[in-house]
């Protein structure tokens, strides 16, 4: 199976799962794949929106059910949750929107919000709008990156495999660094 067939067969499910777990790197690569014609940008955004919202709903309900106990068990998460609670006290809409864009708050943010008094429908409505903005912005950045590379290098077809491997490797390294930093 060549790269094009692989991306076309598994691209949207990979975006959904990637947005559910981490998000940005997979979405940037998917935006780049959309520029290359393997995926369609609107469907990349829809898949990322769905994965992201599903993940945040999971963390919200996890926080609603076990929030205080979970946060007490993991001190690094508790420190981040305190940041979220301080933001919620002042500006709940800004807190819900910004958690998607602030490093280290993507998973603990919904969990902390779930443990707060913010109603589920309010969280979900604001989160849907924020997720749409996030998915559109990051996927479009990947698309623009592809366009910029095309202007700089010309026909990208001869560099596709190397670029895909480099982007995925960079994403794995960034993900590993994030995990390592959050545990130490």
N, CA, C and O atoms as a DFTB+ gen file, in Angstrom:
736 C
 N C O
     1  1       0.850      -1.176       0.000
     2  2       0.000       0.000       0.000
     3  2       0.898       1.243       0.000
     4  3       1.782       1.368       0.847
     5  1       0.677       2.143      -0.931
     6  2       1.499       3.347      -1.007
     7  2       0.999       4.401      -0.011
     8  3      -0.060       4.243       0.596
     9  1       1.772       5.467       0.143
    10  2       1.467       6.520       1.113
    11  2       0.106       7.152       0.848
    12  3      -0.661       7.390       1.781
    13  1      -0.196       7.423      -0.411
    14  2      -1.469       8.062      -0.750
    15  2      -2.656       7.197      -0.330
    16  3      -3.602       7.697       0.278
    17  1      -2.613       5.922      -0.644
    18  2      -3.711       5.015      -0.285
    19  2      -3.825       4.865       1.225
    20  3      -4.929       4.797       1.766
    21  1      -2.693       4.814       1.898
    22  2      -2.689       4.700       3.358
    23  2      -3.331       5.925       4.015
    24  3      -4.158       5.790       4.915
    25  1      -2.951       7.102       3.567
    26  2      -3.510       8.338       4.125
    27  2      -4.993       8.450       3.798
    28  3      -5.787       8.847       4.651
    29  1      -5.370       8.108       2.581
    30  2      -6.781       8.204       2.215
    31  2      -7.632       7.199       2.985
    32  3      -8.779       7.493       3.323
    33  1      -7.087       6.020       3.263
    34  2      -7.845       4.996       3.978
    35  2      -7.934       5.287       5.476
    36  3      -8.979       5.056       6.085
    37  1      -6.867       5.783       6.070
    38  2      -6.802       5.916       7.525
    39  2      -6.633       7.348       8.011
    40  3      -6.522       7.576       9.216
    41  1      -6.610       8.307       7.111
    42  2      -6.359       9.699       7.502
    43  2      -7.374      10.271       8.468
    44  3      -6.995      10.806       9.511
    45  1      -8.650      10.172       8.150
    46  2      -9.680      10.762       9.014
    47  2      -9.782      10.042      10.364
    48  3      -9.874      10.709      11.395
    49  1      -9.768       8.693      10.394
    50  2      -9.745       8.037      11.710
    51  2      -8.503       8.402      12.528
    52  3      -8.579       8.544      13.749
    53  1      -7.366       8.553      11.856
    54  2      -6.139       8.946      12.574
    55  2      -6.275      10.350      13.148
    56  3      -5.809      10.608      14.258
    57  1      -6.902      11.259      12.413
    58  2      -7.127      12.615      12.920
    59  2      -8.053      12.572      14.137
    60  3      -7.794      13.235      15.140
    61  1      -9.125      11.794      14.046
    62  2     -10.059      11.680      15.164
    63  2      -9.349      11.157      16.413
    64  3      -9.478      11.740      17.489
    65  1      -8.601      10.063      16.275
    66  2      -7.886       9.487      17.412
    67  2      -6.783      10.434      17.885
    68  3      -6.584      10.607      19.087
    69  1      -6.075      11.037      16.953
    70  2      -5.014      11.973      17.326
    71  2      -5.544      13.163      18.097
    72  3      -4.927      13.597      19.070
    73  1      -6.681      13.698      17.676
    74  2      -7.284      14.828      18.385
    75  2      -7.835      14.395      19.735
    76  3      -7.870      15.184      20.679
    77  1      -8.256      13.174      19.824
    78  2      -8.738      12.623      21.087
    79  2      -7.596      12.532      22.097
    80  3      -7.794      12.788      23.285
    81  1      -6.401      12.166      21.627
    82  2      -5.268      11.947      22.521
    83  2      -4.392      13.185      22.707
    84  3      -4.143      13.608      23.836
    85  1      -3.940      13.748      21.633
    86  2      -2.976      14.849      21.733
    87  2      -3.415      16.026      20.887
    88  3      -3.709      17.098      21.417
    89  1      -3.460      15.842      19.605
    90  2      -4.089      16.824      18.757
    91  2      -3.256      17.573      17.770
    92  3      -3.348      17.326      16.568
    93  1      -2.445      18.484      18.241
    94  2      -1.836      19.461      17.340
    95  2      -0.987      18.836      16.245
    96  3      -1.134      19.186      15.074
    97  1      -0.105      17.919      16.608
    98  2       0.811      17.359      15.617
    99  2       0.056      16.605      14.534
   100  3       0.304      16.800      13.344
   101  1      -0.863      15.746      14.945
   102  2      -1.646      14.975      13.979
   103  2      -2.445      15.911      13.089
   104  3      -2.559      15.687      11.884
   105  1      -2.991      16.950      13.679
   106  2      -3.815      17.889      12.914
   107  2      -2.972      18.711      11.937
   108  3      -3.414      18.987      10.822
   109  1      -1.784      19.097      12.340
   110  2      -0.877      19.793      11.417
   111  2      -0.529      18.900      10.227
   112  3      -0.552      19.346       9.080
   113  1      -0.208      17.639      10.507
   114  2       0.126      16.697       9.437
   115  2      -1.089      16.481       8.530
   116  3      -0.946      16.393       7.310
   117  1      -2.276      16.395       9.121
   118  2      -3.491      16.215       8.320
   119  2      -3.767      17.445       7.457
   120  3      -4.206      17.311       6.315
   121  1      -3.517      18.627       7.984
   122  2      -3.659      19.838       7.178
   123  2      -2.700      19.829       6.002
   124  3      -3.052      20.229       4.892
   125  1      -1.487      19.368       6.259
   126  2      -0.497      19.227       5.195
   127  2      -0.978      18.199       4.161
   128  3      -0.843      18.413       2.956
   129  1      -1.540      17.082       4.643
   130  2      -2.067      16.053       3.728
   131  2      -3.228      16.599       2.906
   132  3      -3.403      16.224       1.746
   133  1      -4.020      17.482       3.503
   134  2      -5.117      18.112       2.749
   135  2      -4.559      19.000       1.650
   136  3      -5.091      19.031       0.540
   137  1      -3.490      19.719       1.955
   138  2      -2.862      20.546       0.921
   139  2      -2.344      19.677      -0.221
   140  3      -2.405      20.067      -1.387
   141  1      -1.835      18.503       0.124
   142  2      -1.294      17.596      -0.893
   143  2      -2.376      16.871      -1.681
   144  3      -2.083      16.181      -2.657
   145  1      -3.630      17.029      -1.256
   146  2      -4.733      16.437      -1.988
   147  2      -5.149      15.058      -1.506
   148  3      -6.018      14.433      -2.113
   149  1      -4.548      14.569      -0.425
   150  2      -4.894      13.246       0.086
   151  2      -6.157      13.264       0.941
   152  3      -6.894      12.279       0.990
   153  1      -6.397      14.359       1.599
   154  2      -7.568      14.525       2.454
   155  2      -8.251      15.832       2.076
   156  3      -7.670      16.661       1.376
   157  1      -9.469      16.013       2.535
   158  2     -10.183      17.268       2.305
   159  2     -10.190      18.058       3.603
   160  3     -10.580      17.538       4.648
   161  1      -9.760      19.306       3.539
   162  2      -9.615      20.134       4.730
   163  2     -10.892      20.210       5.579
   164  3     -10.796      20.086       6.799
   165  1     -12.077      20.408       4.998
   166  2     -13.274      20.459       5.857
   167  2     -13.491      19.172       6.652
   168  3     -13.915      19.227       7.807
   169  1     -13.206      18.010       6.049
   170  2     -13.393      16.748       6.767
   171  2     -12.298      16.529       7.804
   172  3     -12.537      15.883       8.824
   173  1     -11.113      17.053       7.563
   174  2     -10.047      17.013       8.574
   175  2     -10.514      17.794       9.804
   176  3     -10.352      17.340      10.936
   177  1     -11.090      18.964       9.569
   178  2     -11.576      19.801      10.672
   179  2     -12.704      19.100      11.427
   180  3     -12.741      19.133      12.657
   181  1     -13.621      18.470      10.699
   182  2     -14.731      17.751      11.347
   183  2     -14.196      16.597      12.198
   184  3     -14.639      16.413      13.331
   185  1     -13.253      15.823      11.667
   186  2     -12.684      14.699      12.422
   187  2     -11.964      15.195      13.672
   188  3     -12.093      14.598      14.740
   189  1     -11.209      16.279      13.546
   190  2     -10.502      16.837      14.704
   191  2     -11.480      17.389      15.730
   192  3     -11.291      17.208      16.932
   193  1     -12.508      18.051      15.266
   194  2     -13.540      18.579      16.161
   195  2     -14.183      17.439      16.946
   196  3     -14.336      17.531      18.164
   197  1     -14.556      16.376      16.257
   198  2     -15.201      15.235      16.918
   199  2     -14.273      14.584      17.938
   200  3     -14.686      14.330      19.069
   201  1     -13.039      14.313      17.561
   202  2     -12.094      13.685      18.479
   203  2     -11.799      14.546      19.688
   204  3     -11.744      14.062      20.818
   205  1     -11.611      15.815      19.435
   206  2     -11.296      16.739      20.523
   207  2     -12.447      16.858      21.516
   208  3     -12.237      16.782      22.727
   209  1     -13.642      17.041      21.012
   210  2     -14.804      17.199      21.895
   211  2     -15.077      15.896      22.653
   212  3     -15.406      15.931      23.838
   213  1     -14.944      14.758      21.986
   214  2     -15.130      13.482      22.683
   215  2     -14.138      13.330      23.833
   216  3     -14.511      12.916      24.930
   217  1     -12.884      13.664      23.580
   218  2     -11.868      13.577      24.628
   219  2     -12.164      14.499      25.792
   220  3     -12.028      14.109      26.952
   221  1     -12.563      15.708      25.489
   222  2     -12.827      16.657      26.559
   223  2     -14.092      16.319      27.336
   224  3     -14.182      16.592      28.533
   225  1     -15.067      15.727      26.656
   226  2     -16.259      15.258      27.380
   227  2     -15.872      14.138      28.341
   228  3     -16.343      14.098      29.478
   229  1     -15.018      13.237      27.884
   230  2     -14.545      12.160      28.755
   231  2     -13.863      12.736      29.995
   232  3     -14.171      12.335      31.117
   233  1     -12.935      13.680      29.794
   234  2     -12.216      14.260      30.931
   235  2     -13.145      15.087      31.821
   236  3     -12.974      15.107      33.040
   237  1     -14.113      15.761      31.231
   238  2     -15.076      16.528      32.017
   239  2     -15.837      15.587      32.963
   240  3     -15.936      15.855      34.161
   241  1     -16.373      14.487      32.421
   242  2     -17.140      13.566      33.255
   243  2     -16.258      12.800      34.233
   244  3     -16.709      12.438      35.319
   245  1     -15.016      12.553      33.862
   246  2     -14.067      11.971      34.796
   247  2     -13.860      12.929      35.976
   248  3     -13.829      12.510      37.134
   249  1     -13.721      14.211      35.664
   250  2     -13.591      15.224      36.709
   251  2     -14.854      15.362      37.536
   252  3     -14.785      15.551      38.750
   253  1     -15.994      15.272      36.896
   254  2     -17.268      15.380      37.608
   255  2     -17.407      14.236      38.619
   256  3     -17.891      14.429      39.734
   257  1     -16.974      13.050      38.205
   258  2     -17.152      11.865      39.053
   259  2     -16.023      11.681      40.069
   260  3     -16.278      11.392      41.239
   261  1     -14.770      11.849      39.620
   262  2     -13.615      11.528      40.473
   263  2     -12.639      12.684      40.637
   264  3     -11.531      12.482      41.135
   265  1     -13.022      13.885      40.232
   266  2     -12.098      15.007      40.137
   267  2     -11.195      15.244      41.319
   268  3      -9.973      15.201      41.185
   269  1     -11.770      15.491      42.466
   270  2     -10.950      15.831      43.632
   271  2     -10.035      14.682      44.023
   272  3      -8.874      14.913      44.364
   273  1     -10.532      13.446      43.982
   274  2      -9.698      12.286      44.337
   275  2      -8.559      12.096      43.342
   276  3      -7.428      11.811      43.735
   277  1      -8.859      12.253      42.052
   278  2      -7.818      12.105      41.032
   279  2      -6.756      13.185      41.166
   280  3      -5.558      12.905      41.114
   281  1      -7.200      14.402      41.336
   282  2      -6.252      15.513      41.428
   283  2      -5.402      15.405      42.693
   284  3      -4.227      15.773      42.678
   285  1      -5.972      14.912      43.771
   286  2      -5.207      14.726      45.006
   287  2      -4.146      13.643      44.834
   288  3      -3.096      13.679      45.476
   289  1      -4.428      12.704      43.980
   290  2      -3.501      11.589      43.762
   291  2      -2.315      11.957      42.868
   292  3      -1.253      11.338      42.948
   293  1      -2.505      12.971      42.014
   294  2      -1.463      13.375      41.072
   295  2      -1.142      14.855      41.269
   296  3      -1.789      15.706      40.658
   297  1      -0.162      15.181      42.104
   298  2       0.155      16.592      42.411
   299  2       0.434      17.482      41.196
   300  3       0.006      18.636      41.207
   301  1       1.126      17.016      40.150
   302  2       1.316      17.909      38.993
   303  2      -0.013      18.315      38.352
   304  3      -0.177      19.456      37.922
   305  1      -0.955      17.378      38.292
   306  2      -2.276      17.707      37.753
   307  2      -3.007      18.670      38.677
   308  3      -3.706      19.574      38.218
   309  1      -2.843      18.474      39.965
   310  2      -3.522      19.347      40.936
   311  2      -3.037      20.788      40.798
   312  3      -3.831      21.722      40.909
   313  1      -1.744      20.971      40.558
   314  2      -1.220      22.337      40.375
   315  2      -1.847      22.993      39.150
   316  3      -2.235      24.160      39.197
   317  1      -1.946      22.252      38.067
   318  2      -2.575      22.799      36.857
   319  2      -4.062      23.043      37.077
   320  3      -4.618      24.022      36.578
   321  1      -4.696      22.160      37.817
   322  2      -6.132      22.322      38.100
   323  2      -6.379      23.600      38.905
   324  3      -7.385      24.279      38.698
   325  1      -5.479      23.924      39.806
   326  2      -5.637      25.181      40.569
   327  2      -5.598      26.381      39.637
   328  3      -6.331      27.349      39.839
   329  1      -4.742      26.325      38.614
   330  2      -4.707      27.409      37.614
   331  2      -6.057      27.522      36.913
   332  3      -6.574      28.620      36.712
   333  1      -6.615      26.381      36.547
   334  2      -7.912      26.373      35.864
   335  2      -8.991      26.929      36.782
   336  3      -9.817      27.731      36.345
   337  1      -8.997      26.518      38.042
   338  2     -10.014      27.008      38.979
   339  2      -9.918      28.518      39.182
   340  3     -10.937      29.203      39.277
   341  1      -8.691      29.032      39.247
   342  2      -8.530      30.491      39.371
   343  2      -9.101      31.204      38.151
   344  3      -9.769      32.230      38.279
   345  1      -8.835      30.654      36.963
   346  2      -9.403      31.231      35.740
   347  2     -10.931      31.125      35.739
   348  3     -11.619      32.072      35.356
   349  1     -11.455      29.990      36.162
   350  2     -12.906      29.787      36.187
   351  2     -13.604      30.786      37.099
   352  3     -14.684      31.282      36.777
   353  1     -12.991      31.074      38.227
   354  2     -13.600      32.010      39.176
   355  2     -13.767      33.392      38.570
   356  3     -14.749      34.083      38.841
   357  1     -12.816      33.787      37.758
   358  2     -12.869      35.125      37.170
   359  2     -13.621      35.163      35.849
   360  3     -14.462      36.036      35.633
   361  1     -13.323      34.227      34.976
   362  2     -13.864      34.246      33.608
   363  2     -14.052      32.815      33.131
   364  3     -13.134      32.231      32.554
   365  1     -15.220      32.243      33.362
   366  2     -15.396      30.836      33.000
   367  2     -15.352      30.599      31.488
   368  3     -14.817      29.583      31.045
   369  1     -15.895      31.501      30.704
   370  2     -15.849      31.334      29.242
   371  2     -14.404      31.375      28.754
   372  3     -13.986      30.527      27.966
   373  1     -13.654      32.348      29.217
   374  2     -12.244      32.458      28.820
   375  2     -11.451      31.229      29.265
   376  3     -10.570      30.766      28.540
   377  1     -11.753      30.705      30.432
   378  2     -11.045      29.522      30.924
   379  2     -11.334      28.315      30.036
   380  3     -10.420      27.569      29.685
   381  1     -12.581      28.124      29.679
   382  2     -12.956      26.974      28.860
   383  2     -12.335      27.086      27.468
   384  3     -11.856      26.094      26.918
   385  1     -12.343      28.280      26.906
   386  2     -11.761      28.474      25.572
   387  2     -10.239      28.363      25.621
   388  3      -9.639      27.705      24.770
   389  1      -9.619      28.992      26.597
   390  2      -8.159      29.054      26.624
   391  2      -7.498      27.731      26.974
   392  3      -6.357      27.493      26.577
   393  1      -8.190      26.861      27.709
   394  2      -7.553      25.596      28.093
   395  2      -7.126      24.791      26.871
   396  3      -6.175      24.013      26.932
   397  1      -7.823      24.980      25.781
   398  2      -7.502      24.269      24.550
   399  2      -6.186      24.771      23.950
   400  3      -5.505      24.034      23.237
   401  1      -5.838      25.997      24.235
   402  2      -4.671      26.611      23.611
   403  2      -3.486      26.762      24.558
   404  3      -2.408      27.167      24.122
   405  1      -3.655      26.447      25.845
   406  2      -2.583      26.611      26.822
   407  2      -1.909      25.272      27.098
   408  3      -2.568      24.272      27.382
   409  1      -0.610      25.276      27.011
   410  2       0.172      24.059      27.217
   411  2      -0.089      23.482      28.616
   412  3      -0.075      24.205      29.613
   413  1      -0.322      22.196      28.665
   414  2      -0.494      21.510      29.932
   415  2      -1.896      21.524      30.503
   416  3      -2.135      20.935      31.557
   417  1      -2.829      22.181      29.834
   418  2      -4.190      22.258      30.366
   419  2      -5.206      21.498      29.519
   420  3      -6.391      21.482      29.852
   421  1      -4.777      20.889      28.464
   422  2      -5.714      20.253      27.537
   423  2      -6.469      19.088      28.158
   424  3      -7.652      18.908      27.866
   425  1      -5.822      18.288      29.009
   426  2      -6.535      17.187      29.654
   427  2      -6.995      17.554      31.056
   428  3      -8.103      17.208      31.465
   429  1      -6.150      18.245      31.779
   430  2      -6.524      18.582      33.154
   431  2      -7.583      19.682      33.190
   432  3      -8.350      19.759      34.150
   433  1      -7.641      20.523      32.180
   434  2      -8.634      21.598      32.140
   435  2     -10.058      21.083      32.201
   436  3     -10.814      21.483      33.086
   437  1     -10.449      20.195      31.274
   438  2     -11.813      19.666      31.343
   439  2     -12.082      18.887      32.631
   440  3     -13.199      18.895      33.149
   441  1     -11.036      18.207      33.145
   442  2     -11.202      17.471      34.383
   443  2     -11.478      18.439      35.545
   444  3     -12.366      18.202      36.364
   445  1     -10.713      19.516      35.601
   446  2     -10.906      20.516      36.656
   447  2     -12.259      21.215      36.499
   448  3     -12.930      21.504      37.490
   449  1     -12.651      21.483      35.272
   450  2     -13.958      22.119      35.041
   451  2     -15.082      21.164      35.441
   452  3     -16.094      21.586      35.999
   453  1     -14.896      19.874      35.152
   454  2     -15.876      18.882      35.579
   455  2     -16.015      18.832      37.095
   456  3     -17.104      18.591      37.616
   457  1     -14.916      19.057      37.795
   458  2     -14.943      19.037      39.260
   459  2     -15.501      20.341      39.835
   460  3     -15.722      20.443      41.042
   461  1     -15.726      21.324      38.984
   462  2     -16.245      22.614      39.444
   463  2     -17.772      22.645      39.328
   464  3     -18.414      21.629      39.061
   465  1     -18.317      23.809      39.530
   466  2     -19.778      23.964      39.469
   467  2     -20.275      24.342      38.067
   468  3     -21.468      24.590      37.892
   469  1     -19.406      24.390      37.087
   470  2     -19.822      24.762      35.735
   471  2     -20.773      23.687      35.199
   472  3     -20.422      22.507      35.190
   473  1     -21.964      24.076      34.755
   474  2     -22.912      23.096      34.215
   475  2     -22.389      22.453      32.924
   476  3     -21.695      23.084      32.126
   477  1     -22.746      21.180      32.749
   478  2     -22.282      20.430      31.597
   479  2     -22.689      21.080      30.276
   480  3     -21.864      21.174      29.367
   481  1     -23.936      21.532      30.146
   482  2     -24.376      22.135      28.881
   483  2     -23.601      23.412      28.564
   484  3     -23.269      23.666      27.406
   485  1     -23.316      24.203      29.574
   486  2     -22.526      25.424      29.362
   487  2     -21.124      25.059      28.877
   488  3     -20.626      25.626      27.904
   489  1     -20.497      24.109      29.566
   490  2     -19.169      23.657      29.166
   491  2     -19.187      23.149      27.730
   492  3     -18.330      23.521      26.928
   493  1     -20.154      22.306      27.403
   494  2     -20.211      21.690      26.078
   495  2     -20.417      22.724      24.980
   496  3     -19.766      22.653      23.937
   497  1     -21.303      23.674      25.196
   498  2     -21.563      24.699      24.171
   499  2     -20.312      25.535      23.912
   500  3     -19.948      25.779      22.761
   501  1     -19.666      25.966      24.973
   502  2     -18.453      26.784      24.817
   503  2     -17.333      25.942      24.222
   504  3     -16.586      26.414      23.366
   505  1     -17.216      24.701      24.672
   506  2     -16.172      23.811      24.180
   507  2     -16.329      23.516      22.691
   508  3     -15.334      23.436      21.971
   509  1     -17.557      23.356      22.224
   510  2     -17.782      23.112      20.793
   511  2     -17.274      24.272      19.943
   512  3     -16.629      24.060      18.916
   513  1     -17.562      25.484      20.368
   514  2     -17.099      26.659      19.618
   515  2     -15.575      26.737      19.655
   516  3     -14.933      26.968      18.631
   517  1     -15.002      26.543      20.848
   518  2     -13.544      26.603      20.979
   519  2     -12.872      25.500      20.164
   520  3     -11.830      25.731      19.550
   521  1     -13.459      24.305      20.156
   522  2     -12.889      23.197      19.401
   523  2     -12.935      23.473      17.899
   524  3     -12.008      23.118      17.170
   525  1     -14.004      24.100      17.444
   526  2     -14.106      24.444      16.027
   527  2     -13.032      25.464      15.637
   528  3     -12.402      25.338      14.587
   529  1     -12.832      26.460      16.475
   530  2     -11.790      27.461      16.206
   531  2     -10.419      26.791      16.205
   532  3      -9.607      27.025      15.310
   533  1     -10.166      25.954      17.215
   534  2      -8.878      25.263      17.334
   535  2      -8.628      24.366      16.130
   536  3      -7.569      24.445      15.508
   537  1      -9.596      23.513      15.796
   538  2      -9.425      22.574      14.684
   539  2      -9.211      23.318      13.366
   540  3      -8.361      22.936      12.562
   541  1      -9.979      24.373      13.153
   542  2      -9.835      25.157      11.919
   543  2      -8.472      25.833      11.847
   544  3      -7.824      25.829      10.800
   545  1      -8.044      26.408      12.955
   546  2      -6.768      27.136      12.965
   547  2      -5.586      26.199      12.769
   548  3      -4.704      26.483      11.958
   549  1      -5.551      25.089      13.493
   550  2      -4.395      24.187      13.411
   551  2      -4.359      23.457      12.073
   552  3      -3.294      23.326      11.470
   553  1      -5.502      22.985      11.608
   554  2      -5.529      22.308      10.298
   555  2      -5.139      23.284       9.185
   556  3      -4.407      22.922       8.264
   557  1      -5.625      24.508       9.274
   558  2      -5.277      25.518       8.272
   559  2      -3.797      25.874       8.330
   560  3      -3.189      26.172       7.303
   561  1      -3.219      25.844       9.521
   562  2      -1.774      26.092       9.638
   563  2      -0.992      24.994       8.925
   564  3      -0.012      25.278       8.237
   565  1      -1.418      23.741       9.084
   566  2      -0.770      22.640       8.361
   567  2      -0.923      22.784       6.857
   568  3       0.004      22.505       6.096
   569  1      -2.109      23.224       6.437
   570  2      -2.369      23.458       5.018
   571  2      -1.457      24.581       4.502
   572  3      -0.853      24.456       3.437
   573  1      -1.364      25.660       5.255
   574  2      -0.515      26.794       4.872
   575  2       0.960      26.405       4.858
   576  3       1.726      26.870       4.014
   577  1       1.351      25.549       5.799
   578  2       2.725      25.050       5.819
   579  2       3.029      24.315       4.513
   580  3       4.086      24.506       3.913
   581  1       2.096      23.480       4.087
   582  2       2.266      22.768       2.807
   583  2       2.377      23.730       1.643
   584  3       3.190      23.540       0.738
   585  1       1.553      24.763       1.676
   586  2       1.583      25.773       0.608
   587  2       2.925      26.506       0.599
   588  3       3.504      26.742      -0.462
   589  1       3.411      26.863       1.786
   590  2       4.700      27.544       1.887
   591  2       5.845      26.670       1.397
   592  3       6.731      27.140       0.684
   593  1       5.824      25.397       1.781
   594  2       6.862      24.483       1.297
   595  2       6.808      24.322      -0.213
   596  3       7.841      24.246      -0.878
   597  1       5.609      24.272      -0.740
   598  2       5.441      24.148      -2.188
   599  2       6.021      25.368      -2.908
   600  3       6.662      25.230      -3.949
   601  1       5.798      26.542      -2.358
   602  2       6.362      27.754      -2.960
   603  2       7.883      27.744      -2.878
   604  3       8.557      28.219      -3.791
   605  1       8.417      27.212      -1.807
   606  2       9.855      27.204      -1.589
   607  2      10.541      26.084      -2.369
   608  3      11.583      26.305      -2.986
   609  1       9.950      24.864      -2.343
   610  2      10.603      23.701      -2.934
   611  2      10.072      23.308      -4.306
   612  3      10.686      22.497      -4.999
   613  1       8.959      23.866      -4.697
   614  2       8.342      23.449      -5.953
   615  2       7.458      22.238      -5.728
   616  3       6.752      22.167      -4.722
   617  1       7.484      21.293      -6.639
   618  2       6.647      20.094      -6.552
   619  2       7.034      19.268      -5.325
   620  3       8.167      18.802      -5.211
   621  1       6.089      19.096      -4.422
   622  2       6.360      18.372      -3.174
   623  2       6.261      16.859      -3.316
   624  3       6.645      16.131      -2.401
   625  1       5.758      16.381      -4.432
   626  2       5.552      14.939      -4.597
   627  2       6.846      14.155      -4.372
   628  3       6.816      13.062      -3.806
   629  1       7.978      14.706      -4.810
   630  2       9.235      13.965      -4.655
   631  2       9.762      14.002      -3.221
   632  3      10.650      13.224      -2.870
   633  1       9.220      14.908      -2.377
   634  2       9.660      15.018      -0.989
   635  2       8.622      14.494       0.010
   636  3       8.860      14.516       1.217
   637  1       7.474      14.022      -0.488
   638  2       6.352      13.682       0.399
   639  2       6.696      12.699       1.498
   640  3       6.400      12.948       2.666
   641  1       7.308      11.599       1.145
   642  2       7.598      10.581       2.147
   643  2       8.556      11.126       3.204
   644  3       8.333      10.937       4.400
   645  1       9.610      11.795       2.773
   646  2      10.570      12.360       3.724
   647  2       9.902      13.409       4.618
   648  3      10.158      13.451       5.821
   649  1       9.050      14.253       4.036
   650  2       8.348      15.264       4.818
   651  2       7.379      14.632       5.809
   652  3       7.293      15.068       6.957
   653  1       6.659      13.620       5.379
   654  2       5.723      12.938       6.274
   655  2       6.459      12.296       7.436
   656  3       6.033      12.421       8.584
   657  1       7.556      11.613       7.153
   658  2       8.346      10.985       8.212
   659  2       8.911      12.040       9.150
   660  3       8.886      11.858      10.367
   661  1       9.420      13.141       8.605
   662  2       9.976      14.210       9.448
   663  2       8.899      14.835      10.336
   664  3       9.144      15.081      11.517
   665  1       7.717      15.095       9.788
   666  2       6.631      15.675      10.574
   667  2       6.164      14.720      11.668
   668  3       5.933      15.140      12.802
   669  1       6.029      13.470      11.344
   670  2       5.600      12.485      12.341
   671  2       6.677      12.315      13.407
   672  3       6.361      12.239      14.594
   673  1       7.934      12.253      13.005
   674  2       9.024      12.127      13.980
   675  2       9.067      13.346      14.904
   676  3       9.245      13.205      16.114
   677  1       8.905      14.528      14.337
   678  2       8.882      15.740      15.161
   679  2       7.717      15.695      16.143
   680  3       7.864      16.083      17.302
   681  1       6.576      15.230      15.687
   682  2       5.412      15.112      16.562
   683  2       5.638      14.128      17.699
   684  3       5.267      14.396      18.841
   685  1       6.248      12.987      17.386
   686  2       6.536      11.989      18.426
   687  2       7.525      12.552      19.442
   688  3       7.350      12.359      20.645
   689  1       8.542      13.233      18.981
   690  2       9.526      13.829      19.896
   691  2       8.862      14.884      20.785
   692  3       9.100      14.907      21.993
   693  1       8.040      15.748      20.208
   694  2       7.338      16.757      21.011
   695  2       6.400      16.116      22.021
   696  3       6.333      16.545      23.173
   697  1       5.683      15.099      21.594
   698  2       4.791      14.387      22.499
   699  2       5.585      13.769      23.648
   700  3       5.184      13.891      24.806
   701  1       6.699      13.112      23.347
   702  2       7.536      12.481      24.362
   703  2       8.082      13.530      25.332
   704  3       8.103      13.303      26.542
   705  1       8.519      14.669      24.813
   706  2       9.020      15.734      25.687
   707  2       7.925      16.258      26.610
   708  3       8.180      16.531      27.783
   709  1       6.715      16.399      26.091
   710  2       5.593      16.839      26.935
   711  2       5.314      15.844      28.046
   712  3       5.136      16.220      29.204
   713  1       5.279      14.576      27.680
   714  2       5.026      13.519      28.677
   715  2       6.146      13.517      29.717
   716  3       5.886      13.454      30.919
   717  1       7.342      13.583      29.264
   718  2       8.501      13.560      30.177
   719  2       8.474      14.753      31.116
   720  3       8.717      14.611      32.314
   721  1       8.177      15.934      30.574
   722  2       8.143      17.141      31.402
   723  2       7.014      17.073      32.432
   724  3       7.180      17.541      33.559
   725  1       5.889      16.505      32.064
   726  2       4.756      16.459      32.997
   727  2       4.967      15.441      34.118
   728  3       4.323      15.536      35.163
   729  1       5.858      14.469      33.917
   730  2       6.090      13.447      34.936
   731  2       7.289      13.758      35.808
   732  3       7.497      13.087      36.819
   733  1       8.069      14.736      35.457
   734  2       9.275      15.032      36.257
   735  2       9.267      16.455      36.746
   736  3      10.198      16.878      37.431
